[in-house]
């Protein structure tokens, strides 16, 4: 049976933490930043974790489990 390929879009967007959780970037920080408050932009810079409901799909895209 052939090896499963990792989705190249997913490997650029997600990464694993040391405990096995999946890290992702926050949305809404690409463009139209002039109208957004500084504190809001700073808050969007931080990494977030993938929701439990989406975890299985992302793991499959990354070729894990």
C-alpha positions as CSV (number, residue, x, y, z in Angstrom):
1,X,0.0,0.0,0.0
2,X,1.4,3.4,-0.9
3,X,2.3,6.1,1.6
4,X,-0.2,8.8,2.2
5,X,0.7,12.3,1.1
6,X,0.6,15.2,3.4
7,X,-1.6,18.0,2.2
8,X,0.9,20.8,1.2
9,X,-1.5,23.6,2.1
10,X,-2.1,22.1,5.6
11,X,1.6,21.6,6.3
12,X,2.1,25.4,5.7
13,X,-0.8,26.4,8.0
14,X,-0.6,24.0,11.0
15,X,2.0,22.8,13.3
16,X,2.1,20.4,16.3
17,X,2.8,21.4,19.9
18,X,4.9,19.3,22.2
19,X,1.8,17.8,23.8
20,X,0.3,16.9,20.4
21,X,-2.2,19.7,20.0
22,X,-2.5,21.5,16.7
23,X,-1.4,25.1,16.5
24,X,-2.9,27.6,13.9
25,X,-2.7,31.3,13.1
26,X,-5.6,33.7,13.8
27,X,-7.6,34.9,10.9
28,X,-8.4,38.6,10.0
29,X,-4.9,39.9,10.0
30,X,-4.0,40.0,6.3
31,X,-5.4,43.2,5.0
32,X,-7.6,46.2,5.8
33,X,-5.6,46.8,9.0
34,X,-6.0,50.6,9.1
35,X,-9.5,50.4,10.6
36,X,-8.6,47.8,13.1
37,X,-7.6,48.8,16.6
38,X,-4.0,48.3,17.7
39,X,-5.0,46.0,20.6
40,X,-7.1,43.9,18.2
41,X,-4.2,43.5,15.8
42,X,-1.9,42.5,18.6
43,X,-4.4,40.0,19.9
44,X,-4.7,38.5,16.4
45,X,-0.9,38.0,16.2
46,X,-1.0,35.2,18.8
47,X,-1.3,31.5,17.8
48,X,-4.4,29.6,18.6
49,X,-5.3,25.9,18.9
50,X,-7.5,24.0,16.4
51,X,-10.9,23.3,17.8
52,X,-11.7,19.7,19.0
53,X,-14.3,19.3,16.2
54,X,-11.8,20.1,13.5
55,X,-8.8,18.2,15.0
56,X,-9.5,14.9,13.3
57,X,-9.8,16.5,9.8
58,X,-6.5,18.4,10.2
59,X,-4.7,15.3,11.5
60,X,-5.8,13.5,8.4
61,X,-4.6,16.3,6.1
62,X,-1.2,16.3,7.9
63,X,-0.9,12.5,7.5
64,X,-1.1,11.7,11.2
65,X,-3.2,8.9,12.7
